């Protein structure tokens, strides 16, 4: 069984230092890359979450507990384990 978490952790570390748009795209790309290393159920979730981040933006730092990326990883883990309970879908990024 392949696990995307180590690769994702390394890739997320590279997200710092970019502009907000670059960082958002980097987070989405990282989820897509993690999906390529995951089982089919987890990959579907990760690709969908990457698309959602591209459309709605990302919330929080990638490793933060309620960040878009962390929620995506939680959903992917649930899908991979066959757990029917899913983390809530992140909503649109609040505007100021």
N, CA, C and O atoms as a CHARMM CRD file, in Angstrom:
* protein
*
  384
    1    1 UNK  N      0.85200  -1.16800   0.00000 PROA 1      0.00000
    2    1 UNK  CA     0.00000   0.00000   0.00000 PROA 1      0.00000
    3    1 UNK  C      0.90200   1.23800   0.00000 PROA 1      0.00000
    4    1 UNK  O      1.91500   1.29400   0.69800 PROA 1      0.00000
    5    2 UNK  N      0.50800   2.21000  -0.79300 PROA 2      0.00000
    6    2 UNK  CA     1.31700   3.41900  -0.90400 PROA 2      0.00000
    7    2 UNK  C      0.73900   4.49800   0.00700 PROA 2      0.00000
    8    2 UNK  O     -0.47700   4.63200   0.13700 PROA 2      0.00000
    9    3 UNK  N      1.61400   5.25200   0.62500 PROA 3      0.00000
   10    3 UNK  CA     1.18700   6.33900   1.50600 PROA 3      0.00000
   11    3 UNK  C      1.73900   7.65200   0.98600 PROA 3      0.00000
   12    3 UNK  O      2.92600   7.75400   0.67700 PROA 3      0.00000
   13    4 UNK  N      0.90100   8.63200   0.89300 PROA 4      0.00000
   14    4 UNK  CA     1.29800   9.92400   0.34600 PROA 4      0.00000
   15    4 UNK  C      1.75500  10.89800   1.41900 PROA 4      0.00000
   16    4 UNK  O      2.30300  11.95000   1.09000 PROA 4      0.00000
   17    5 UNK  N      1.55000  10.58600   2.67800 PROA 5      0.00000
   18    5 UNK  CA     1.84200  11.55000   3.73200 PROA 5      0.00000
   19    5 UNK  C      3.29100  12.01100   3.77900 PROA 5      0.00000
   20    5 UNK  O      3.51800  13.21500   3.89600 PROA 5      0.00000
   21    6 UNK  N      4.29700  11.12500   3.69500 PROA 6      0.00000
   22    6 UNK  CA     5.67300  11.62900   3.72900 PROA 6      0.00000
   23    6 UNK  C      5.98900  12.56800   2.57000 PROA 6      0.00000
   24    6 UNK  O      6.62000  13.60700   2.76700 PROA 6      0.00000
   25    7 UNK  N      5.55900  12.21200   1.37500 PROA 7      0.00000
   26    7 UNK  CA     5.81600  13.06700   0.21500 PROA 7      0.00000
   27    7 UNK  C      5.07300  14.38200   0.34900 PROA 7      0.00000
   28    7 UNK  O      5.59500  15.43700  -0.01300 PROA 7      0.00000
   29    8 UNK  N      3.85600  14.32000   0.86700 PROA 8      0.00000
   30    8 UNK  CA     3.06200  15.53600   1.03500 PROA 8      0.00000
   31    8 UNK  C      3.70700  16.45700   2.06000 PROA 8      0.00000
   32    8 UNK  O      3.76100  17.66900   1.85400 PROA 8      0.00000
   33    9 UNK  N      4.19000  15.90500   3.14500 PROA 9      0.00000
   34    9 UNK  CA     4.81400  16.73300   4.18400 PROA 9      0.00000
   35    9 UNK  C      6.02800  17.47600   3.63500 PROA 9      0.00000
   36    9 UNK  O      6.22600  18.65400   3.93100 PROA 9      0.00000
   37   10 UNK  N      6.83600  16.78900   2.84000 PROA 10     0.00000
   38   10 UNK  CA     8.00300  17.44000   2.25000 PROA 10     0.00000
   39   10 UNK  C      7.59300  18.51200   1.25300 PROA 10     0.00000
   40   10 UNK  O      8.18500  19.59100   1.22500 PROA 10     0.00000
   41   11 UNK  N      6.59700  18.22900   0.44300 PROA 11     0.00000
   42   11 UNK  CA     6.16000  19.19100  -0.56100 PROA 11     0.00000
   43   11 UNK  C      5.50500  20.40200   0.07600 PROA 11     0.00000
   44   11 UNK  O      5.66800  21.52100  -0.41000 PROA 11     0.00000
   45   12 UNK  N      4.76700  20.19500   1.15400 PROA 12     0.00000
   46   12 UNK  CA     4.11300  21.32100   1.81400 PROA 12     0.00000
   47   12 UNK  C      5.12700  22.27200   2.44000 PROA 12     0.00000
   48   12 UNK  O      4.87900  23.47400   2.54100 PROA 12     0.00000
   49   13 UNK  N      6.24100  21.74300   2.84900 PROA 13     0.00000
   50   13 UNK  CA     7.28600  22.59600   3.41300 PROA 13     0.00000
   51   13 UNK  C      7.78900  23.58400   2.37500 PROA 13     0.00000
   52   13 UNK  O      8.26100  24.66600   2.72200 PROA 13     0.00000
   53   14 UNK  N      7.69200  23.22100   1.11100 PROA 14     0.00000
   54   14 UNK  CA     8.14200  24.09600   0.03100 PROA 14     0.00000
   55   14 UNK  C      7.15700  25.21500  -0.26900 PROA 14     0.00000
   56   14 UNK  O      7.47000  26.11400  -1.04900 PROA 14     0.00000
   57   15 UNK  N      5.97800  25.18000   0.33300 PROA 15     0.00000
   58   15 UNK  CA     4.94100  26.18400   0.04700 PROA 15     0.00000
   59   15 UNK  C      5.25500  27.55500   0.63600 PROA 15     0.00000
   60   15 UNK  O      4.75400  28.56400   0.14000 PROA 15     0.00000
   61   16 UNK  N      6.05300  27.61000   1.65800 PROA 16     0.00000
   62   16 UNK  CA     6.30400  28.90000   2.30500 PROA 16     0.00000
   63   16 UNK  C      7.15400  29.79000   1.41200 PROA 16     0.00000
   64   16 UNK  O      7.97900  29.30600   0.63700 PROA 16     0.00000
   65   17 UNK  N      6.94200  31.09500   1.52900 PROA 17     0.00000
   66   17 UNK  CA     7.74500  32.03600   0.77500 PROA 17     0.00000
   67   17 UNK  C      7.17300  32.41300  -0.56800 PROA 17     0.00000
   68   17 UNK  O      7.79600  33.19200  -1.29000 PROA 17     0.00000
   69   18 UNK  N      6.01200  31.89600  -0.94100 PROA 18     0.00000
   70   18 UNK  CA     5.38900  32.22700  -2.21000 PROA 18     0.00000
   71   18 UNK  C      4.27900  33.24700  -1.97900 PROA 18     0.00000
   72   18 UNK  O      3.81100  33.42500  -0.85500 PROA 18     0.00000
   73   19 UNK  N      3.86200  33.91700  -3.06000 PROA 19     0.00000
   74   19 UNK  CA     2.71000  34.80100  -2.94000 PROA 19     0.00000
   75   19 UNK  C      1.49200  33.94900  -2.65900 PROA 19     0.00000
   76   19 UNK  O      1.54100  32.72700  -2.79900 PROA 19     0.00000
   77   20 UNK  N      0.40100  34.58000  -2.26400 PROA 20     0.00000
   78   20 UNK  CA    -0.80200  33.85100  -1.89200 PROA 20     0.00000
   79   20 UNK  C     -1.33800  33.01100  -3.04700 PROA 20     0.00000
   80   20 UNK  O     -1.72300  31.86100  -2.83600 PROA 20     0.00000
   81   21 UNK  N     -1.37100  33.56100  -4.27200 PROA 21     0.00000
   82   21 UNK  CA    -1.83900  32.78200  -5.41400 PROA 21     0.00000
   83   21 UNK  C     -0.90200  31.62800  -5.72000 PROA 21     0.00000
   84   21 UNK  O     -1.35100  30.51800  -6.00600 PROA 21     0.00000
   85   22 UNK  N      0.39700  31.88400  -5.65900 PROA 22     0.00000
   86   22 UNK  CA     1.37000  30.81700  -5.89400 PROA 22     0.00000
   87   22 UNK  C      1.24700  29.73100  -4.82900 PROA 22     0.00000
   88   22 UNK  O      1.31500  28.54100  -5.13600 PROA 22     0.00000
   89   23 UNK  N      1.06600  30.14600  -3.58600 PROA 23     0.00000
   90   23 UNK  CA     0.95300  29.18200  -2.49500 PROA 23     0.00000
   91   23 UNK  C     -0.30800  28.34600  -2.64700 PROA 23     0.00000
   92   23 UNK  O     -0.28600  27.14100  -2.39400 PROA 23     0.00000
   93   24 UNK  N     -1.40800  28.96900  -3.05800 PROA 24     0.00000
   94   24 UNK  CA    -2.65200  28.23500  -3.26900 PROA 24     0.00000
   95   24 UNK  C     -2.47000  27.20500  -4.37400 PROA 24     0.00000
   96   24 UNK  O     -2.86400  26.05000  -4.21800 PROA 24     0.00000
   97   25 UNK  N     -1.88500  27.61200  -5.47300 PROA 25     0.00000
   98   25 UNK  CA    -1.65200  26.68600  -6.58700 PROA 25     0.00000
   99   25 UNK  C     -0.69100  25.58200  -6.16200 PROA 25     0.00000
  100   25 UNK  O     -0.86500  24.42700  -6.54900 PROA 25     0.00000
  101   26 UNK  N      0.32100  25.92700  -5.37200 PROA 26     0.00000
  102   26 UNK  CA     1.27900  24.92900  -4.89200 PROA 26     0.00000
  103   26 UNK  C      0.58400  23.90200  -4.00200 PROA 26     0.00000
  104   26 UNK  O      0.86800  22.70700  -4.09300 PROA 26     0.00000
  105   27 UNK  N     -0.32100  24.36000  -3.14500 PROA 27     0.00000
  106   27 UNK  CA    -1.05500  23.42800  -2.28300 PROA 27     0.00000
  107   27 UNK  C     -1.91800  22.48900  -3.12000 PROA 27     0.00000
  108   27 UNK  O     -1.96800  21.28800  -2.85700 PROA 27     0.00000
  109   28 UNK  N     -2.59100  23.02900  -4.12000 PROA 28     0.00000
  110   28 UNK  CA    -3.42400  22.19900  -4.99800 PROA 28     0.00000
  111   28 UNK  C     -2.55900  21.20400  -5.77200 PROA 28     0.00000
  112   28 UNK  O     -2.91700  20.03200  -5.89200 PROA 28     0.00000
  113   29 UNK  N     -1.42600  21.66600  -6.29700 PROA 29     0.00000
  114   29 UNK  CA    -0.51800  20.77100  -7.01900 PROA 29     0.00000
  115   29 UNK  C      0.01000  19.66500  -6.11100 PROA 29     0.00000
  116   29 UNK  O      0.15800  18.51900  -6.53700 PROA 29     0.00000
  117   30 UNK  N      0.28800  20.01300  -4.87200 PROA 30     0.00000
  118   30 UNK  CA     0.79200  19.02700  -3.91800 PROA 30     0.00000
  119   30 UNK  C     -0.25200  17.95400  -3.65400 PROA 30     0.00000
  120   30 UNK  O      0.08100  16.77200  -3.56200 PROA 30     0.00000
  121   31 UNK  N     -1.51500  18.35700  -3.53200 PROA 31     0.00000
  122   31 UNK  CA    -2.57200  17.36400  -3.34700 PROA 31     0.00000
  123   31 UNK  C     -2.69400  16.47000  -4.57500 PROA 31     0.00000
  124   31 UNK  O     -2.89400  15.26200  -4.44600 PROA 31     0.00000
  125   32 UNK  N     -2.57600  17.05400  -5.76300 PROA 32     0.00000
  126   32 UNK  CA    -2.61300  16.23700  -6.98400 PROA 32     0.00000
  127   32 UNK  C     -1.45300  15.24800  -7.01100 PROA 32     0.00000
  128   32 UNK  O     -1.63100  14.09300  -7.39900 PROA 32     0.00000
  129   33 UNK  N     -0.27200  15.69100  -6.60500 PROA 33     0.00000
  130   33 UNK  CA     0.89000  14.79200  -6.56200 PROA 33     0.00000
  131   33 UNK  C      0.68100  13.69000  -5.52900 PROA 33     0.00000
  132   33 UNK  O      1.03500  12.53600  -5.77200 PROA 33     0.00000
  133   34 UNK  N      0.11100  14.03600  -4.38800 PROA 34     0.00000
  134   34 UNK  CA    -0.17100  13.02500  -3.36700 PROA 34     0.00000
  135   34 UNK  C     -1.19700  12.02600  -3.88800 PROA 34     0.00000
  136   34 UNK  O     -1.11800  10.83300  -3.59200 PROA 34     0.00000
  137   35 UNK  N     -2.15800  12.51700  -4.66300 PROA 35     0.00000
  138   35 UNK  CA    -3.17500  11.62400  -5.23600 PROA 35     0.00000
  139   35 UNK  C     -2.53600  10.58700  -6.14700 PROA 35     0.00000
  140   35 UNK  O     -2.97000   9.43600  -6.18400 PROA 35     0.00000
  141   36 UNK  N     -1.51100  10.99200  -6.87700 PROA 36     0.00000
  142   36 UNK  CA    -0.82600  10.07100  -7.78500 PROA 36     0.00000
  143   36 UNK  C     -0.11400   8.94000  -7.03600 PROA 36     0.00000
  144   36 UNK  O      0.24000   7.92500  -7.63800 PROA 36     0.00000
  145   37 UNK  N      0.09200   9.10900  -5.74300 PROA 37     0.00000
  146   37 UNK  CA     0.78300   8.10800  -4.93500 PROA 37     0.00000
  147   37 UNK  C     -0.17100   7.38200  -3.98800 PROA 37     0.00000
  148   37 UNK  O      0.26900   6.62900  -3.11800 PROA 37     0.00000
  149   38 UNK  N     -1.47100   7.60500  -4.15400 PROA 38     0.00000
  150   38 UNK  CA    -2.46300   7.07700  -3.22300 PROA 38     0.00000
  151   38 UNK  C     -3.32000   6.00100  -3.86600 PROA 38     0.00000
  152   38 UNK  O     -3.27100   5.78300  -5.07600 PROA 38     0.00000
  153   39 UNK  N     -4.10000   5.33900  -3.03700 PROA 39     0.00000
  154   39 UNK  CA    -5.06400   4.37100  -3.53600 PROA 39     0.00000
  155   39 UNK  C     -6.17600   5.11800  -4.27500 PROA 39     0.00000
  156   39 UNK  O     -6.33300   6.32700  -4.10500 PROA 39     0.00000
  157   40 UNK  N     -6.93600   4.40700  -5.08200 PROA 40     0.00000
  158   40 UNK  CA    -7.97700   5.03500  -5.91000 PROA 40     0.00000
  159   40 UNK  C     -8.98600   5.85500  -5.10000 PROA 40     0.00000
  160   40 UNK  O     -9.27700   6.98500  -5.49300 PROA 40     0.00000
  161   41 UNK  N     -9.53300   5.34700  -3.99600 PROA 41     0.00000
  162   41 UNK  CA   -10.50400   6.15500  -3.25000 PROA 41     0.00000
  163   41 UNK  C     -9.88900   7.44200  -2.69900 PROA 41     0.00000
  164   41 UNK  O    -10.51300   8.50100  -2.75400 PROA 41     0.00000
  165   42 UNK  N     -8.69000   7.35400  -2.17800 PROA 42     0.00000
  166   42 UNK  CA    -8.02100   8.54100  -1.64000 PROA 42     0.00000
  167   42 UNK  C     -7.64200   9.49300  -2.76800 PROA 42     0.00000
  168   42 UNK  O     -7.74000  10.71000  -2.60800 PROA 42     0.00000
  169   43 UNK  N     -7.21300   8.95700  -3.90000 PROA 43     0.00000
  170   43 UNK  CA    -6.82200   9.79300  -5.03900 PROA 43     0.00000
  171   43 UNK  C     -8.00000  10.61300  -5.53900 PROA 43     0.00000
  172   43 UNK  O     -7.84800  11.79400  -5.85100 PROA 43     0.00000
  173   44 UNK  N     -9.17100   9.99800  -5.61900 PROA 44     0.00000
  174   44 UNK  CA   -10.35900  10.74400  -6.05200 PROA 44     0.00000
  175   44 UNK  C    -10.62300  11.93000  -5.13800 PROA 44     0.00000
  176   44 UNK  O    -10.89400  13.03800  -5.60100 PROA 44     0.00000
  177   45 UNK  N    -10.54100  11.68500  -3.84100 PROA 45     0.00000
  178   45 UNK  CA   -10.78100  12.75600  -2.87000 PROA 45     0.00000
  179   45 UNK  C     -9.73400  13.85000  -3.02500 PROA 45     0.00000
  180   45 UNK  O    -10.07900  15.03200  -3.04800 PROA 45     0.00000
  181   46 UNK  N     -8.47700  13.48300  -3.13200 PROA 46     0.00000
  182   46 UNK  CA    -7.40300  14.46700  -3.22100 PROA 46     0.00000
  183   46 UNK  C     -7.49900  15.30300  -4.49100 PROA 46     0.00000
  184   46 UNK  O     -7.27500  16.51300  -4.44900 PROA 46     0.00000
  185   47 UNK  N     -7.82900  14.68000  -5.61700 PROA 47     0.00000
  186   47 UNK  CA    -8.00700  15.44500  -6.85800 PROA 47     0.00000
  187   47 UNK  C     -9.17600  16.41300  -6.73500 PROA 47     0.00000
  188   47 UNK  O     -9.08100  17.56100  -7.16800 PROA 47     0.00000
  189   48 UNK  N    -10.27400  15.95800  -6.14800 PROA 48     0.00000
  190   48 UNK  CA   -11.43400  16.83800  -5.95900 PROA 48     0.00000
  191   48 UNK  C    -11.09900  18.00600  -5.03500 PROA 48     0.00000
  192   48 UNK  O    -11.50100  19.14100  -5.29300 PROA 48     0.00000
  193   49 UNK  N    -10.37500  17.73100  -3.97400 PROA 49     0.00000
  194   49 UNK  CA   -10.00700  18.79600  -3.04000 PROA 49     0.00000
  195   49 UNK  C     -9.02800  19.77300  -3.67800 PROA 49     0.00000
  196   49 UNK  O     -9.09500  20.97500  -3.41900 PROA 49     0.00000
  197   50 UNK  N     -8.12100  19.26800  -4.50800 PROA 50     0.00000
  198   50 UNK  CA    -7.19600  20.16500  -5.22200 PROA 50     0.00000
  199   50 UNK  C     -7.97800  21.10200  -6.13000 PROA 50     0.00000
  200   50 UNK  O     -7.68300  22.29500  -6.20000 PROA 50     0.00000
  201   51 UNK  N     -8.97100  20.56700  -6.82400 PROA 51     0.00000
  202   51 UNK  CA    -9.81600  21.41100  -7.67800 PROA 51     0.00000
  203   51 UNK  C    -10.56800  22.44600  -6.85200 PROA 51     0.00000
  204   51 UNK  O    -10.70100  23.59700  -7.26900 PROA 51     0.00000
  205   52 UNK  N    -11.06000  22.04500  -5.68500 PROA 52     0.00000
  206   52 UNK  CA   -11.78600  22.97600  -4.81400 PROA 52     0.00000
  207   52 UNK  C    -10.86800  24.09300  -4.32600 PROA 52     0.00000
  208   52 UNK  O    -11.29100  25.24600  -4.23800 PROA 52     0.00000
  209   53 UNK  N     -9.63000  23.76500  -4.01100 PROA 53     0.00000
  210   53 UNK  CA    -8.67200  24.78200  -3.57800 PROA 53     0.00000
  211   53 UNK  C     -8.39300  25.75900  -4.71700 PROA 53     0.00000
  212   53 UNK  O     -8.31100  26.96800  -4.49800 PROA 53     0.00000
  213   54 UNK  N     -8.25000  25.24100  -5.91900 PROA 54     0.00000
  214   54 UNK  CA    -8.02500  26.13800  -7.06600 PROA 54     0.00000
  215   54 UNK  C     -9.21200  27.07100  -7.29200 PROA 54     0.00000
  216   54 UNK  O     -9.02800  28.23600  -7.64400 PROA 54     0.00000
  217   55 UNK  N    -10.41500  26.56900  -7.09200 PROA 55     0.00000
  218   55 UNK  CA   -11.61500  27.37400  -7.31900 PROA 55     0.00000
  219   55 UNK  C    -11.91200  28.33800  -6.17500 PROA 55     0.00000
  220   55 UNK  O    -12.30100  29.48200  -6.41100 PROA 55     0.00000
  221   56 UNK  N    -11.73000  27.88000  -4.93300 PROA 56     0.00000
  222   56 UNK  CA   -12.15100  28.65600  -3.77000 PROA 56     0.00000
  223   56 UNK  C    -11.01000  29.26000  -2.96300 PROA 56     0.00000
  224   56 UNK  O    -11.24600  30.06400  -2.06100 PROA 56     0.00000
  225   57 UNK  N     -9.79100  28.88600  -3.27600 PROA 57     0.00000
  226   57 UNK  CA    -8.65700  29.31900  -2.46900 PROA 57     0.00000
  227   57 UNK  C     -8.43000  28.34900  -1.32500 PROA 57     0.00000
  228   57 UNK  O     -9.24700  27.46500  -1.07100 PROA 57     0.00000
  229   58 UNK  N     -7.33800  28.52100  -0.65500 PROA 58     0.00000
  230   58 UNK  CA    -6.96800  27.65400   0.46200 PROA 58     0.00000
  231   58 UNK  C     -7.08400  28.43600   1.75700 PROA 58     0.00000
  232   58 UNK  O     -6.89200  29.65200   1.78300 PROA 58     0.00000
  233   59 UNK  N     -7.39800  27.73200   2.81900 PROA 59     0.00000
  234   59 UNK  CA    -7.45300  28.38600   4.12100 PROA 59     0.00000
  235   59 UNK  C     -6.39600  27.79000   5.03000 PROA 59     0.00000
  236   59 UNK  O     -6.19900  26.57500   5.06000 PROA 59     0.00000
  237   60 UNK  N     -5.72900  28.63800   5.75500 PROA 60     0.00000
  238   60 UNK  CA    -4.74600  28.19500   6.72900 PROA 60     0.00000
  239   60 UNK  C     -3.44400  27.70500   6.11900 PROA 60     0.00000
  240   60 UNK  O     -3.35700  27.41200   4.92600 PROA 60     0.00000
  241   61 UNK  N     -2.44200  27.62700   6.97200 PROA 61     0.00000
  242   61 UNK  CA    -1.15600  27.06100   6.57300 PROA 61     0.00000
  243   61 UNK  C     -1.35400  25.56900   6.32100 PROA 61     0.00000
  244   61 UNK  O     -2.17300  24.94100   6.99300 PROA 61     0.00000
  245   62 UNK  N     -0.63100  24.99100   5.37600 PROA 62     0.00000
  246   62 UNK  CA    -0.87100  23.59700   4.99500 PROA 62     0.00000
  247   62 UNK  C     -0.91400  22.59700   6.14400 PROA 62     0.00000
  248   62 UNK  O     -1.71400  21.66300   6.09600 PROA 62     0.00000
  249   63 UNK  N     -0.10000  22.75200   7.15800 PROA 63     0.00000
  250   63 UNK  CA    -0.09300  21.79300   8.25900 PROA 63     0.00000
  251   63 UNK  C     -0.99500  22.14900   9.42200 PROA 63     0.00000
  252   63 UNK  O     -1.07800  21.39300  10.39000 PROA 63     0.00000
  253   64 UNK  N     -1.67900  23.29300   9.34700 PROA 64     0.00000
  254   64 UNK  CA    -2.55600  23.71800  10.44000 PROA 64     0.00000
  255   64 UNK  C     -3.75400  22.77200  10.55200 PROA 64     0.00000
  256   64 UNK  O     -4.21600  22.23000   9.54900 PROA 64     0.00000
  257   65 UNK  N     -4.25300  22.57500  11.77500 PROA 65     0.00000
  258   65 UNK  CA    -5.31000  21.58500  11.99900 PROA 65     0.00000
  259   65 UNK  C     -6.55700  21.73300  11.12100 PROA 65     0.00000
  260   65 UNK  O     -7.09200  20.71600  10.68000 PROA 65     0.00000
  261   66 UNK  N     -7.03300  22.91600  10.85200 PROA 66     0.00000
  262   66 UNK  CA    -8.24800  23.07200  10.05100 PROA 66     0.00000
  263   66 UNK  C     -7.98000  23.66800   8.67700 PROA 66     0.00000
  264   66 UNK  O     -8.89000  24.21300   8.05100 PROA 66     0.00000
  265   67 UNK  N     -6.75900  23.57300   8.20600 PROA 67     0.00000
  266   67 UNK  CA    -6.43700  24.11200   6.88900 PROA 67     0.00000
  267   67 UNK  C     -7.09500  23.27500   5.80200 PROA 67     0.00000
  268   67 UNK  O     -7.49500  22.13500   6.03900 PROA 67     0.00000
  269   68 UNK  N     -7.20200  23.84300   4.62400 PROA 68     0.00000
  270   68 UNK  CA    -7.77600  23.11800   3.48500 PROA 68     0.00000
  271   68 UNK  C     -7.00700  21.83200   3.20400 PROA 68     0.00000
  272   68 UNK  O     -7.60400  20.79000   2.93700 PROA 68     0.00000
  273   69 UNK  N     -5.69800  21.91000   3.26400 PROA 69     0.00000
  274   69 UNK  CA    -4.87000  20.73300   2.96500 PROA 69     0.00000
  275   69 UNK  C     -5.05700  19.65600   4.02500 PROA 69     0.00000
  276   69 UNK  O     -5.16500  18.47400   3.69700 PROA 69     0.00000
  277   70 UNK  N     -5.09600  20.05200   5.28300 PROA 70     0.00000
  278   70 UNK  CA    -5.26900  19.06400   6.35200 PROA 70     0.00000
  279   70 UNK  C     -6.63500  18.39600   6.25100 PROA 70     0.00000
  280   70 UNK  O     -6.75500  17.18600   6.44600 PROA 70     0.00000
  281   71 UNK  N     -7.66400  19.18400   5.94600 PROA 71     0.00000
  282   71 UNK  CA    -8.99300  18.60200   5.77800 PROA 71     0.00000
  283   71 UNK  C     -9.01100  17.63100   4.59600 PROA 71     0.00000
  284   71 UNK  O     -9.64400  16.57700   4.66400 PROA 71     0.00000
  285   72 UNK  N     -8.32100  17.98700   3.52400 PROA 72     0.00000
  286   72 UNK  CA    -8.24100  17.09400   2.36500 PROA 72     0.00000
  287   72 UNK  C     -7.55400  15.78300   2.74500 PROA 72     0.00000
  288   72 UNK  O     -7.99600  14.70400   2.35000 PROA 72     0.00000
  289   73 UNK  N     -6.48200  15.88400   3.50800 PROA 73     0.00000
  290   73 UNK  CA    -5.77000  14.67200   3.93200 PROA 73     0.00000
  291   73 UNK  C     -6.64500  13.80700   4.83900 PROA 73     0.00000
  292   73 UNK  O     -6.62600  12.58000   4.73800 PROA 73     0.00000
  293   74 UNK  N     -7.41100  14.44800   5.72400 PROA 74     0.00000
  294   74 UNK  CA    -8.32000  13.69800   6.59600 PROA 74     0.00000
  295   74 UNK  C     -9.38400  12.97300   5.77400 PROA 74     0.00000
  296   74 UNK  O     -9.69900  11.81300   6.04300 PROA 74     0.00000
  297   75 UNK  N     -9.93100  13.65300   4.77800 PROA 75     0.00000
  298   75 UNK  CA   -10.94200  13.03400   3.91400 PROA 75     0.00000
  299   75 UNK  C    -10.34000  11.87800   3.12400 PROA 75     0.00000
  300   75 UNK  O    -10.96600  10.82900   2.97300 PROA 75     0.00000
  301   76 UNK  N     -9.12700  12.07300   2.62200 PROA 76     0.00000
  302   76 UNK  CA    -8.46500  11.01600   1.85700 PROA 76     0.00000
  303   76 UNK  C     -8.18900   9.80100   2.73700 PROA 76     0.00000
  304   76 UNK  O     -8.36600   8.66400   2.29900 PROA 76     0.00000
  305   77 UNK  N     -7.76100  10.03400   3.96300 PROA 77     0.00000
  306   77 UNK  CA    -7.51000   8.92600   4.88600 PROA 77     0.00000
  307   77 UNK  C     -8.79900   8.16800   5.17300 PROA 77     0.00000
  308   77 UNK  O     -8.81100   6.93800   5.21900 PROA 77     0.00000
  309   78 UNK  N     -9.88900   8.91700   5.36500 PROA 78     0.00000
  310   78 UNK  CA   -11.18200   8.27000   5.60600 PROA 78     0.00000
  311   78 UNK  C    -11.61700   7.45200   4.39000 PROA 78     0.00000
  312   78 UNK  O    -12.11400   6.33500   4.53200 PROA 78     0.00000
  313   79 UNK  N    -11.43000   8.00800   3.20600 PROA 79     0.00000
  314   79 UNK  CA   -11.80200   7.28700   1.98800 PROA 79     0.00000
  315   79 UNK  C    -10.94800   6.03900   1.81000 PROA 79     0.00000
  316   79 UNK  O    -11.44700   4.98800   1.40800 PROA 79     0.00000
  317   80 UNK  N     -9.67400   6.16100   2.10700 PROA 80     0.00000
  318   80 UNK  CA    -8.76100   5.03200   1.94700 PROA 80     0.00000
  319   80 UNK  C     -9.09400   3.92100   2.92800 PROA 80     0.00000
  320   80 UNK  O     -8.97800   2.74100   2.59600 PROA 80     0.00000
  321   81 UNK  N     -9.51000   4.29200   4.14000 PROA 81     0.00000
  322   81 UNK  CA    -9.82500   3.27600   5.14400 PROA 81     0.00000
  323   81 UNK  C    -11.25500   2.77000   5.02200 PROA 81     0.00000
  324   81 UNK  O    -11.65100   1.83800   5.72200 PROA 81     0.00000
  325   82 UNK  N    -12.04300   3.39400   4.11900 PROA 82     0.00000
  326   82 UNK  CA   -13.42200   2.97500   3.95200 PROA 82     0.00000
  327   82 UNK  C    -14.34900   3.55100   4.99700 PROA 82     0.00000
  328   82 UNK  O    -15.48300   3.09100   5.13800 PROA 82     0.00000
  329   83 UNK  N    -13.89200   4.54500   5.72900 PROA 83     0.00000
  330   83 UNK  CA   -14.69600   5.18400   6.76400 PROA 83     0.00000
  331   83 UNK  C    -15.73500   6.07100   6.09700 PROA 83     0.00000
  332   83 UNK  O    -15.38200   6.94300   5.30200 PROA 83     0.00000
  333   84 UNK  N    -16.98400   5.86900   6.40300 PROA 84     0.00000
  334   84 UNK  CA   -18.07000   6.65300   5.79400 PROA 84     0.00000
  335   84 UNK  C    -18.10400   8.07300   6.33300 PROA 84     0.00000
  336   84 UNK  O    -18.62300   8.97200   5.67100 PROA 84     0.00000
  337   85 UNK  N    -17.56300   8.28800   7.51500 PROA 85     0.00000
  338   85 UNK  CA   -17.56200   9.63900   8.07900 PROA 85     0.00000
  339   85 UNK  C    -16.50500  10.45900   7.36800 PROA 85     0.00000
  340   85 UNK  O    -15.35900  10.02700   7.24800 PROA 85     0.00000
  341   86 UNK  N    -16.87000  11.61400   6.90500 PROA 86     0.00000
  342   86 UNK  CA   -15.95900  12.48800   6.17400 PROA 86     0.00000
  343   86 UNK  C    -15.85400  13.82000   6.90600 PROA 86     0.00000
  344   86 UNK  O    -16.79400  14.25100   7.57400 PROA 86     0.00000
  345   87 UNK  N    -14.71900  14.45300   6.77400 PROA 87     0.00000
  346   87 UNK  CA   -14.55800  15.80900   7.29700 PROA 87     0.00000
  347   87 UNK  C    -15.40100  16.74000   6.44700 PROA 87     0.00000
  348   87 UNK  O    -15.61700  16.46200   5.26800 PROA 87     0.00000
  349   88 UNK  N    -15.88600  17.84300   7.01500 PROA 88     0.00000
  350   88 UNK  CA   -16.69900  18.76700   6.21900 PROA 88     0.00000
  351   88 UNK  C    -15.89700  19.38400   5.07900 PROA 88     0.00000
  352   88 UNK  O    -14.68400  19.56700   5.18000 PROA 88     0.00000
  353   89 UNK  N    -16.59000  19.69800   4.00500 PROA 89     0.00000
  354   89 UNK  CA   -15.96400  20.31500   2.84500 PROA 89     0.00000
  355   89 UNK  C    -15.66000  21.77000   3.18800 PROA 89     0.00000
  356   89 UNK  O    -16.52600  22.47400   3.70800 PROA 89     0.00000
  357   90 UNK  N    -14.43200  22.23100   2.90100 PROA 90     0.00000
  358   90 UNK  CA   -14.13900  23.63700   3.20600 PROA 90     0.00000
  359   90 UNK  C    -14.94900  24.55200   2.30400 PROA 90     0.00000
  360   90 UNK  O    -15.08300  24.30900   1.10400 PROA 90     0.00000
  361   91 UNK  N    -15.48300  25.59700   2.89600 PROA 91     0.00000
  362   91 UNK  CA   -16.27000  26.55800   2.13800 PROA 91     0.00000
  363   91 UNK  C    -15.38100  27.55200   1.43800 PROA 91     0.00000
  364   91 UNK  O    -14.15500  27.46600   1.51100 PROA 91     0.00000
  365   92 UNK  N    -15.99900  28.49700   0.76000 PROA 92     0.00000
  366   92 UNK  CA   -15.21300  29.52000   0.07900 PROA 92     0.00000
  367   92 UNK  C    -14.41300  30.34900   1.07500 PROA 92     0.00000
  368   92 UNK  O    -14.80200  30.51800   2.23100 PROA 92     0.00000
  369   93 UNK  N    -13.31400  30.84600   0.60400 PROA 93     0.00000
  370   93 UNK  CA   -12.43600  31.67700   1.41200 PROA 93     0.00000
  371   93 UNK  C    -13.15000  32.98200   1.73400 PROA 93     0.00000
  372   93 UNK  O    -13.65600  33.63400   0.81900 PROA 93     0.00000
  373   94 UNK  N    -13.21100  33.38700   2.99300 PROA 94     0.00000
  374   94 UNK  CA   -13.90100  34.63600   3.34400 PROA 94     0.00000
  375   94 UNK  C    -13.23000  35.83700   2.69800 PROA 94     0.00000
  376   94 UNK  O    -12.00400  35.90300   2.60100 PROA 94     0.00000
  377   95 UNK  N    -14.04600  36.78200   2.26000 PROA 95     0.00000
  378   95 UNK  CA   -13.51000  38.00900   1.68400 PROA 95     0.00000
  379   95 UNK  C    -13.51600  39.09700   2.73600 PROA 95     0.00000
  380   95 UNK  O    -14.31400  39.07000   3.67300 PROA 95     0.00000
  381   96 UNK  N    -12.63200  40.03900   2.57700 PROA 96     0.00000
  382   96 UNK  CA   -12.54200  41.12300   3.57300 PROA 96     0.00000
  383   96 UNK  C    -13.03800  42.39400   2.99600 PROA 96     0.00000
  384   96 UNK  O    -13.04400  43.42100   3.67500 PROA 96     0.00000
